[in-house]
Amino acid sequence: MTALVGSSLLFLRWVPTYGWFAGTLVAGTLAAALGIYVSQRRRYARSVAGISRGRVDADVVAVMSTSLAVFAVGSIGIYTVLFLPL
């Protein structure tokens, strides 16, 4: 989560160069960080319950959604740098 917030701050530096389109990167990284923050308590409680029963199940949805968010932000960042005119 902290890395996503830090990335959004770095993307803020792109706004003067790339305009409003860089704002999509800021919004995407902040939305992903907010999603992780909101679901953290539920995932923590499930992990604690799993440890007490002796079996912790993987949270496939959380891993896939985080991977999708990172892929989307990375793809938009690459598109911004390579294809948008300065």
PDB file as gemmi writes it, atoms N, CA and C in Angstrom:
CRYST1    1.000    1.000    1.000  90.00  90.00  90.00 P 1                      
ATOM      1  N   MET A   1       0.823  -1.181   0.000  1.00  0.00           N  
ATOM      2  CA  MET A   1       0.000   0.000   0.000  1.00  0.00           C  
ATOM      3  C   MET A   1       0.873   1.253   0.000  1.00  0.00           C  
ATOM      4  N   THR A   2       1.893   1.273   0.814  1.00  0.00           N  
ATOM      5  CA  THR A   2       2.771   2.434   0.885  1.00  0.00           C  
ATOM      6  C   THR A   2       3.486   2.666  -0.446  1.00  0.00           C  
ATOM      7  N   ALA A   3       3.850   1.582  -1.112  1.00  0.00           N  
ATOM      8  CA  ALA A   3       4.518   1.721  -2.411  1.00  0.00           C  
ATOM      9  C   ALA A   3       3.578   2.335  -3.440  1.00  0.00           C  
ATOM     10  N   LEU A   4       2.307   1.990  -3.388  1.00  0.00           N  
ATOM     11  CA  LEU A   4       1.348   2.574  -4.332  1.00  0.00           C  
ATOM     12  C   LEU A   4       1.140   4.059  -4.069  1.00  0.00           C  
ATOM     13  N   VAL A   5       1.093   4.450  -2.809  1.00  0.00           N  
ATOM     14  CA  VAL A   5       0.953   5.870  -2.485  1.00  0.00           C  
ATOM     15  C   VAL A   5       2.209   6.624  -2.928  1.00  0.00           C  
ATOM     16  N   GLY A   6       3.367   6.037  -2.695  1.00  0.00           N  
ATOM     17  CA  GLY A   6       4.613   6.659  -3.152  1.00  0.00           C  
ATOM     18  C   GLY A   6       4.663   6.777  -4.666  1.00  0.00           C  
ATOM     19  N   SER A   7       4.167   5.766  -5.363  1.00  0.00           N  
ATOM     20  CA  SER A   7       4.119   5.832  -6.826  1.00  0.00           C  
ATOM     21  C   SER A   7       3.177   6.926  -7.301  1.00  0.00           C  
ATOM     22  N   SER A   8       2.057   7.084  -6.613  1.00  0.00           N  
ATOM     23  CA  SER A   8       1.130   8.152  -7.020  1.00  0.00           C  
ATOM     24  C   SER A   8       1.761   9.522  -6.827  1.00  0.00           C  
ATOM     25  N   LEU A   9       2.569   9.668  -5.797  1.00  0.00           N  
ATOM     26  CA  LEU A   9       3.267  10.940  -5.604  1.00  0.00           C  
ATOM     27  C   LEU A   9       4.290  11.183  -6.709  1.00  0.00           C  
ATOM     28  N   LEU A  10       4.950  10.122  -7.159  1.00  0.00           N  
ATOM     29  CA  LEU A  10       5.872  10.271  -8.277  1.00  0.00           C  
ATOM     30  C   LEU A  10       5.130  10.609  -9.565  1.00  0.00           C  
ATOM     31  N   PHE A  11       3.951  10.021  -9.750  1.00  0.00           N  
ATOM     32  CA  PHE A  11       3.167  10.324 -10.943  1.00  0.00           C  
ATOM     33  C   PHE A  11       2.660  11.760 -10.938  1.00  0.00           C  
ATOM     34  N   LEU A  12       2.537  12.359  -9.771  1.00  0.00           N  
ATOM     35  CA  LEU A  12       2.142  13.772  -9.710  1.00  0.00           C  
ATOM     36  C   LEU A  12       3.161  14.665 -10.415  1.00  0.00           C  
ATOM     37  N   ARG A  13       4.410  14.234 -10.430  1.00  0.00           N  
ATOM     38  CA  ARG A  13       5.440  15.008 -11.114  1.00  0.00           C  
ATOM     39  C   ARG A  13       5.250  14.993 -12.629  1.00  0.00           C  
ATOM     40  N   TRP A  14       4.505  14.024 -13.144  1.00  0.00           N  
ATOM     41  CA  TRP A  14       4.272  13.921 -14.580  1.00  0.00           C  
ATOM     42  C   TRP A  14       3.160  14.851 -15.053  1.00  0.00           C  
ATOM     43  N   VAL A  15       2.344  15.354 -14.145  1.00  0.00           N  
ATOM     44  CA  VAL A  15       1.187  16.166 -14.533  1.00  0.00           C  
ATOM     45  C   VAL A  15       1.593  17.405 -15.335  1.00  0.00           C  
ATOM     46  N   PRO A  16       2.619  18.177 -14.958  1.00  0.00           N  
ATOM     47  CA  PRO A  16       2.980  19.337 -15.790  1.00  0.00           C  
ATOM     48  C   PRO A  16       3.442  18.946 -17.201  1.00  0.00           C  
ATOM     49  N   THR A  17       4.030  17.756 -17.351  1.00  0.00           N  
ATOM     50  CA  THR A  17       4.541  17.338 -18.651  1.00  0.00           C  
ATOM     51  C   THR A  17       3.462  16.701 -19.511  1.00  0.00           C  
ATOM     52  N   TYR A  18       2.692  15.765 -18.922  1.00  0.00           N  
ATOM     53  CA  TYR A  18       1.730  14.981 -19.695  1.00  0.00           C  
ATOM     54  C   TYR A  18       0.284  15.414 -19.498  1.00  0.00           C  
ATOM     55  N   GLY A  19       0.041  16.369 -18.640  1.00  0.00           N  
ATOM     56  CA  GLY A  19      -1.306  16.904 -18.467  1.00  0.00           C  
ATOM     57  C   GLY A  19      -2.241  15.987 -17.696  1.00  0.00           C  
ATOM     58  N   TRP A  20      -3.521  16.089 -18.038  1.00  0.00           N  
ATOM     59  CA  TRP A  20      -4.558  15.369 -17.300  1.00  0.00           C  
ATOM     60  C   TRP A  20      -4.397  13.863 -17.391  1.00  0.00           C  
ATOM     61  N   PHE A  21      -3.765  13.351 -18.446  1.00  0.00           N  
ATOM     62  CA  PHE A  21      -3.635  11.901 -18.600  1.00  0.00           C  
ATOM     63  C   PHE A  21      -2.809  11.287 -17.481  1.00  0.00           C  
ATOM     64  N   ALA A  22      -1.838  12.031 -16.962  1.00  0.00           N  
ATOM     65  CA  ALA A  22      -1.055  11.539 -15.825  1.00  0.00           C  
ATOM     66  C   ALA A  22      -1.927  11.434 -14.580  1.00  0.00           C  
ATOM     67  N   GLY A  23      -3.015  12.195 -14.544  1.00  0.00           N  
ATOM     68  CA  GLY A  23      -3.954  12.099 -13.431  1.00  0.00           C  
ATOM     69  C   GLY A  23      -4.618  10.739 -13.345  1.00  0.00           C  
ATOM     70  N   THR A  24      -4.751  10.045 -14.481  1.00  0.00           N  
ATOM     71  CA  THR A  24      -5.313   8.691 -14.437  1.00  0.00           C  
ATOM     72  C   THR A  24      -4.382   7.745 -13.695  1.00  0.00           C  
ATOM     73  N   LEU A  25      -3.091   7.966 -13.835  1.00  0.00           N  
ATOM     74  CA  LEU A  25      -2.128   7.150 -13.093  1.00  0.00           C  
ATOM     75  C   LEU A  25      -2.208   7.425 -11.595  1.00  0.00           C  
ATOM     76  N   VAL A  26      -2.329   8.683 -11.242  1.00  0.00           N  
ATOM     77  CA  VAL A  26      -2.451   9.053  -9.834  1.00  0.00           C  
ATOM     78  C   VAL A  26      -3.729   8.453  -9.257  1.00  0.00           C  
ATOM     79  N   ALA A  27      -4.829   8.594  -9.980  1.00  0.00           N  
ATOM     80  CA  ALA A  27      -6.107   8.062  -9.499  1.00  0.00           C  
ATOM     81  C   ALA A  27      -6.079   6.540  -9.407  1.00  0.00           C  
ATOM     82  N   GLY A  28      -5.452   5.887 -10.376  1.00  0.00           N  
ATOM     83  CA  GLY A  28      -5.375   4.425 -10.359  1.00  0.00           C  
ATOM     84  C   GLY A  28      -4.570   3.887  -9.192  1.00  0.00           C  
ATOM     85  N   THR A  29      -3.424   4.504  -8.929  1.00  0.00           N  
ATOM     86  CA  THR A  29      -2.607   4.024  -7.819  1.00  0.00           C  
ATOM     87  C   THR A  29      -3.251   4.338  -6.476  1.00  0.00           C  
ATOM     88  N   LEU A  30      -3.882   5.502  -6.363  1.00  0.00           N  
ATOM     89  CA  LEU A  30      -4.565   5.811  -5.101  1.00  0.00           C  
ATOM     90  C   LEU A  30      -5.783   4.916  -4.887  1.00  0.00           C  
ATOM     91  N   ALA A  31      -6.498   4.566  -5.949  1.00  0.00           N  
ATOM     92  CA  ALA A  31      -7.639   3.656  -5.816  1.00  0.00           C  
ATOM     93  C   ALA A  31      -7.188   2.269  -5.394  1.00  0.00           C  
ATOM     94  N   ALA A  32      -6.093   1.795  -5.956  1.00  0.00           N  
ATOM     95  CA  ALA A  32      -5.572   0.485  -5.559  1.00  0.00           C  
ATOM     96  C   ALA A  32      -5.110   0.499  -4.102  1.00  0.00           C  
ATOM     97  N   ALA A  33      -4.441   1.572  -3.689  1.00  0.00           N  
ATOM     98  CA  ALA A  33      -3.993   1.675  -2.293  1.00  0.00           C  
ATOM     99  C   ALA A  33      -5.187   1.745  -1.346  1.00  0.00           C  
ATOM    100  N   LEU A  34      -6.229   2.474  -1.734  1.00  0.00           N  
ATOM    101  CA  LEU A  34      -7.426   2.553  -0.897  1.00  0.00           C  
ATOM    102  C   LEU A  34      -8.117   1.198  -0.792  1.00  0.00           C  
ATOM    103  N   GLY A  35      -8.168   0.461  -1.892  1.00  0.00           N  
ATOM    104  CA  GLY A  35      -8.750  -0.883  -1.859  1.00  0.00           C  
ATOM    105  C   GLY A  35      -7.998  -1.822  -0.933  1.00  0.00           C  
ATOM    106  N   ILE A  36      -6.692  -1.737  -0.952  1.00  0.00           N  
ATOM    107  CA  ILE A  36      -5.883  -2.563  -0.051  1.00  0.00           C  
ATOM    108  C   ILE A  36      -6.115  -2.143   1.395  1.00  0.00           C  
ATOM    109  N   TYR A  37      -6.167  -0.851   1.636  1.00  0.00           N  
ATOM    110  CA  TYR A  37      -6.365  -0.355   2.996  1.00  0.00           C  
ATOM    111  C   TYR A  37      -7.728  -0.762   3.558  1.00  0.00           C  
ATOM    112  N   VAL A  38      -8.763  -0.661   2.733  1.00  0.00           N  
ATOM    113  CA  VAL A  38     -10.120  -0.983   3.194  1.00  0.00           C  
ATOM    114  C   VAL A  38     -10.254  -2.472   3.488  1.00  0.00           C  
ATOM    115  N   SER A  39      -9.633  -3.320   2.699  1.00  0.00           N  
ATOM    116  CA  SER A  39      -9.784  -4.760   2.895  1.00  0.00           C  
ATOM    117  C   SER A  39      -8.763  -5.349   3.861  1.00  0.00           C  
ATOM    118  N   GLN A  40      -7.868  -4.548   4.392  1.00  0.00           N  
ATOM    119  CA  GLN A  40      -6.800  -5.065   5.250  1.00  0.00           C  
ATOM    120  C   GLN A  40      -7.333  -5.709   6.532  1.00  0.00           C  
ATOM    121  N   ARG A  41      -8.295  -5.098   7.180  1.00  0.00           N  
ATOM    122  CA  ARG A  41      -8.811  -5.644   8.440  1.00  0.00           C  
ATOM    123  C   ARG A  41      -9.441  -7.017   8.232  1.00  0.00           C  
ATOM    124  N   ARG A  42     -10.206  -7.181   7.154  1.00  0.00           N  
ATOM    125  CA  ARG A  42     -10.839  -8.466   6.871  1.00  0.00           C  
ATOM    126  C   ARG A  42      -9.795  -9.536   6.593  1.00  0.00           C  
ATOM    127  N   ARG A  43      -8.783  -9.199   5.799  1.00  0.00           N  
ATOM    128  CA  ARG A  43      -7.740 -10.175   5.490  1.00  0.00           C  
ATOM    129  C   ARG A  43      -6.916 -10.527   6.726  1.00  0.00           C  
ATOM    130  N   TYR A  44      -6.663  -9.548   7.579  1.00  0.00           N  
ATOM    131  CA  TYR A  44      -5.915  -9.802   8.807  1.00  0.00           C  
ATOM    132  C   TYR A  44      -6.709 -10.719   9.735  1.00  0.00           C  
ATOM    133  N   ALA A  45      -8.004 -10.451   9.886  1.00  0.00           N  
ATOM    134  CA  ALA A  45      -8.843 -11.286  10.758  1.00  0.00           C  
ATOM    135  C   ALA A  45      -8.922 -12.713  10.228  1.00  0.00           C  
ATOM    136  N   ARG A  46      -9.011 -12.872   8.914  1.00  0.00           N  
ATOM    137  CA  ARG A  46      -9.055 -14.220   8.344  1.00  0.00           C  
ATOM    138  C   ARG A  46      -7.733 -14.949   8.557  1.00  0.00           C  
ATOM    139  N   SER A  47      -6.623 -14.241   8.471  1.00  0.00           N  
ATOM    140  CA  SER A  47      -5.327 -14.871   8.712  1.00  0.00           C  
ATOM    141  C   SER A  47      -5.170 -15.288  10.168  1.00  0.00           C  
ATOM    142  N   VAL A  48      -5.627 -14.456  11.086  1.00  0.00           N  
ATOM    143  CA  VAL A  48      -5.552 -14.805  12.508  1.00  0.00           C  
ATOM    144  C   VAL A  48      -6.399 -16.041  12.798  1.00  0.00           C  
ATOM    145  N   ALA A  49      -7.602 -16.091  12.228  1.00  0.00           N  
ATOM    146  CA  ALA A  49      -8.458 -17.261  12.415  1.00  0.00           C  
ATOM    147  C   ALA A  49      -7.822 -18.502  11.805  1.00  0.00           C  
ATOM    148  N   GLY A  50      -7.168 -18.356  10.673  1.00  0.00           N  
ATOM    149  CA  GLY A  50      -6.503 -19.486  10.040  1.00  0.00           C  
ATOM    150  C   GLY A  50      -5.328 -19.990  10.847  1.00  0.00           C  
ATOM    151  N   ILE A  51      -4.596 -19.086  11.465  1.00  0.00           N  
ATOM    152  CA  ILE A  51      -3.466 -19.501  12.299  1.00  0.00           C  
ATOM    153  C   ILE A  51      -3.965 -20.248  13.529  1.00  0.00           C  
ATOM    154  N   SER A  52      -5.060 -19.788  14.119  1.00  0.00           N  
ATOM    155  CA  SER A  52      -5.582 -20.459  15.304  1.00  0.00           C  
ATOM    156  C   SER A  52      -6.140 -21.835  14.970  1.00  0.00           C  
ATOM    157  N   ARG A  53      -6.659 -22.049  13.747  1.00  0.00           N  
ATOM    158  CA  ARG A  53      -7.129 -23.381  13.379  1.00  0.00           C  
ATOM    159  C   ARG A  53      -6.022 -24.250  12.809  1.00  0.00           C  
ATOM    160  N   GLY A  54      -4.884 -23.651  12.508  1.00  0.00           N  
ATOM    161  CA  GLY A  54      -3.758 -24.416  11.998  1.00  0.00           C  
ATOM    162  C   GLY A  54      -3.727 -24.531  10.489  1.00  0.00           C  
ATOM    163  N   ARG A  55      -4.555 -23.765   9.801  1.00  0.00           N  
ATOM    164  CA  ARG A  55      -4.577 -23.813   8.341  1.00  0.00           C  
ATOM    165  C   ARG A  55      -4.951 -22.436   7.797  1.00  0.00           C  
ATOM    166  N   VAL A  56      -4.053 -21.862   7.020  1.00  0.00           N  
ATOM    167  CA  VAL A  56      -4.281 -20.551   6.427  1.00  0.00           C  
ATOM    168  C   VAL A  56      -4.448 -20.743   4.922  1.00  0.00           C  
ATOM    169  N   ASP A  57      -5.588 -20.305   4.396  1.00  0.00           N  
ATOM    170  CA  ASP A  57      -5.847 -20.412   2.961  1.00  0.00           C  
ATOM    171  C   ASP A  57      -5.344 -19.162   2.252  1.00  0.00           C  
ATOM    172  N   ALA A  58      -4.890 -19.363   1.039  1.00  0.00           N  
ATOM    173  CA  ALA A  58      -4.417 -18.234   0.238  1.00  0.00           C  
ATOM    174  C   ALA A  58      -5.594 -17.373  -0.202  1.00  0.00           C  
ATOM    175  N   ASP A  59      -5.379 -16.066  -0.244  1.00  0.00           N  
ATOM    176  CA  ASP A  59      -6.407 -15.136  -0.694  1.00  0.00           C  
ATOM    177  C   ASP A  59      -6.147 -14.824  -2.165  1.00  0.00           C  
ATOM    178  N   VAL A  60      -6.688 -15.664  -3.022  1.00  0.00           N  
ATOM    179  CA  VAL A  60      -6.428 -15.563  -4.456  1.00  0.00           C  
ATOM    180  C   VAL A  60      -7.006 -14.270  -5.034  1.00  0.00           C  
ATOM    181  N   VAL A  61      -8.160 -13.855  -4.555  1.00  0.00           N  
ATOM    182  CA  VAL A  61      -8.792 -12.635  -5.076  1.00  0.00           C  
ATOM    183  C   VAL A  61      -7.921 -11.414  -4.788  1.00  0.00           C  
ATOM    184  N   ALA A  62      -7.366 -11.334  -3.586  1.00  0.00           N  
ATOM    185  CA  ALA A  62      -6.522 -10.186  -3.243  1.00  0.00           C  
ATOM    186  C   ALA A  62      -5.252 -10.155  -4.092  1.00  0.00           C  
ATOM    187  N   VAL A  63      -4.660 -11.318  -4.301  1.00  0.00           N  
ATOM    188  CA  VAL A  63      -3.434 -11.375  -5.106  1.00  0.00           C  
ATOM    189  C   VAL A  63      -3.731 -11.015  -6.559  1.00  0.00           C  
ATOM    190  N   MET A  64      -4.818 -11.549  -7.095  1.00  0.00           N  
ATOM    191  CA  MET A  64      -5.153 -11.271  -8.488  1.00  0.00           C  
ATOM    192  C   MET A  64      -5.548  -9.799  -8.694  1.00  0.00           C  
ATOM    193  N   SER A  65      -6.294  -9.232  -7.770  1.00  0.00           N  
ATOM    194  CA  SER A  65      -6.699  -7.830  -7.935  1.00  0.00           C  
ATOM    195  C   SER A  65      -5.504  -6.888  -7.802  1.00  0.00           C  
ATOM    196  N   THR A  66      -4.587  -7.185  -6.897  1.00  0.00           N  
ATOM    197  CA  THR A  66      -3.384  -6.364  -6.778  1.00  0.00           C  
ATOM    198  C   THR A  66      -2.517  -6.494  -8.026  1.00  0.00           C  
ATOM    199  N   SER A  67      -2.388  -7.714  -8.538  1.00  0.00           N  
ATOM    200  CA  SER A  67      -1.615  -7.921  -9.762  1.00  0.00           C  
ATOM    201  C   SER A  67      -2.235  -7.195 -10.941  1.00  0.00           C  
ATOM    202  N   LEU A  68      -3.550  -7.250 -11.043  1.00  0.00           N  
ATOM    203  CA  LEU A  68      -4.243  -6.553 -12.132  1.00  0.00           C  
ATOM    204  C   LEU A  68      -4.067  -5.040 -12.029  1.00  0.00           C  
ATOM    205  N   ALA A  69      -4.146  -4.508 -10.815  1.00  0.00           N  
ATOM    206  CA  ALA A  69      -3.971  -3.062 -10.623  1.00  0.00           C  
ATOM    207  C   ALA A  69      -2.560  -2.627 -10.993  1.00  0.00           C  
ATOM    208  N   VAL A  70      -1.561  -3.394 -10.576  1.00  0.00           N  
ATOM    209  CA  VAL A  70      -0.175  -3.042 -10.892  1.00  0.00           C  
ATOM    210  C   VAL A  70       0.067  -3.144 -12.396  1.00  0.00           C  
ATOM    211  N   PHE A  71      -0.492  -4.174 -13.026  1.00  0.00           N  
ATOM    212  CA  PHE A  71      -0.346  -4.322 -14.475  1.00  0.00           C  
ATOM    213  C   PHE A  71      -1.007  -3.159 -15.217  1.00  0.00           C  
ATOM    214  N   ALA A  72      -2.200  -2.772 -14.783  1.00  0.00           N  
ATOM    215  CA  ALA A  72      -2.919  -1.683 -15.449  1.00  0.00           C  
ATOM    216  C   ALA A  72      -2.175  -0.365 -15.306  1.00  0.00           C  
ATOM    217  N   VAL A  73      -1.715  -0.060 -14.109  1.00  0.00           N  
ATOM    218  CA  VAL A  73      -0.985   1.196 -13.899  1.00  0.00           C  
ATOM    219  C   VAL A  73       0.334   1.184 -14.668  1.00  0.00           C  
ATOM    220  N   GLY A  74       1.011   0.059 -14.685  1.00  0.00           N  
ATOM    221  CA  GLY A  74       2.254  -0.042 -15.446  1.00  0.00           C  
ATOM    222  C   GLY A  74       2.032   0.121 -16.933  1.00  0.00           C  
ATOM    223  N   SER A  75       0.970  -0.485 -17.451  1.00  0.00           N  
ATOM    224  CA  SER A  75       0.657  -0.362 -18.876  1.00  0.00           C  
ATOM    225  C   SER A  75       0.314   1.072 -19.250  1.00  0.00           C  
ATOM    226  N   ILE A  76      -0.473   1.727 -18.421  1.00  0.00           N  
ATOM    227  CA  ILE A  76      -0.816   3.128 -18.696  1.00  0.00           C  
ATOM    228  C   ILE A  76       0.427   4.003 -18.602  1.00  0.00           C  
ATOM    229  N   GLY A  77       1.319   3.706 -17.658  1.00  0.00           N  
ATOM    230  CA  GLY A  77       2.564   4.468 -17.540  1.00  0.00           C  
ATOM    231  C   GLY A  77       3.454   4.309 -18.753  1.00  0.00           C  
ATOM    232  N   ILE A  78       3.568   3.086 -19.251  1.00  0.00           N  
ATOM    233  CA  ILE A  78       4.373   2.854 -20.449  1.00  0.00           C  
ATOM    234  C   ILE A  78       3.758   3.559 -21.657  1.00  0.00           C  
ATOM    235  N   TYR A  79       2.434   3.480 -21.772  1.00  0.00           N  
ATOM    236  CA  TYR A  79       1.752   4.184 -22.867  1.00  0.00           C  
ATOM    237  C   TYR A  79       1.997   5.689 -22.768  1.00  0.00           C  
ATOM    238  N   THR A  80       1.937   6.222 -21.564  1.00  0.00           N  
ATOM    239  CA  THR A  80       2.138   7.665 -21.369  1.00  0.00           C  
ATOM    240  C   THR A  80       3.526   8.089 -21.829  1.00  0.00           C  
ATOM    241  N   VAL A  81       4.530   7.346 -21.450  1.00  0.00           N  
ATOM    242  CA  VAL A  81       5.903   7.734 -21.760  1.00  0.00           C  
ATOM    243  C   VAL A  81       6.227   7.527 -23.244  1.00  0.00           C  
ATOM    244  N   LEU A  82       5.733   6.436 -23.832  1.00  0.00           N  
ATOM    245  CA  LEU A  82       6.118   6.118 -25.198  1.00  0.00           C  
ATOM    246  C   LEU A  82       5.269   6.784 -26.262  1.00  0.00           C  
ATOM    247  N   PHE A  83       3.980   6.973 -26.014  1.00  0.00           N  
ATOM    248  CA  PHE A  83       3.100   7.383 -27.092  1.00  0.00           C  
ATOM    249  C   PHE A  83       2.482   8.765 -26.961  1.00  0.00           C  
ATOM    250  N   LEU A  84       2.507   9.365 -25.796  1.00  0.00           N  
ATOM    251  CA  LEU A  84       1.965  10.714 -25.676  1.00  0.00           C  
ATOM    252  C   LEU A  84       3.038  11.737 -26.033  1.00  0.00           C  
ATOM    253  N   PRO A  85       2.676  12.731 -26.832  1.00  0.00           N  
ATOM    254  CA  PRO A  85       3.669  13.754 -27.181  1.00  0.00           C  
ATOM    255  C   PRO A  85       3.970  14.653 -25.984  1.00  0.00           C  
ATOM    256  N   LEU A  86       5.185  15.122 -25.931  1.00  0.00           N  
ATOM    257  CA  LEU A  86       5.599  16.019 -24.856  1.00  0.00           C  
ATOM    258  C   LEU A  86       5.099  17.421 -25.063  1.00  0.00           C  
TER     259      LEU A  86                                                      
END                                                                             
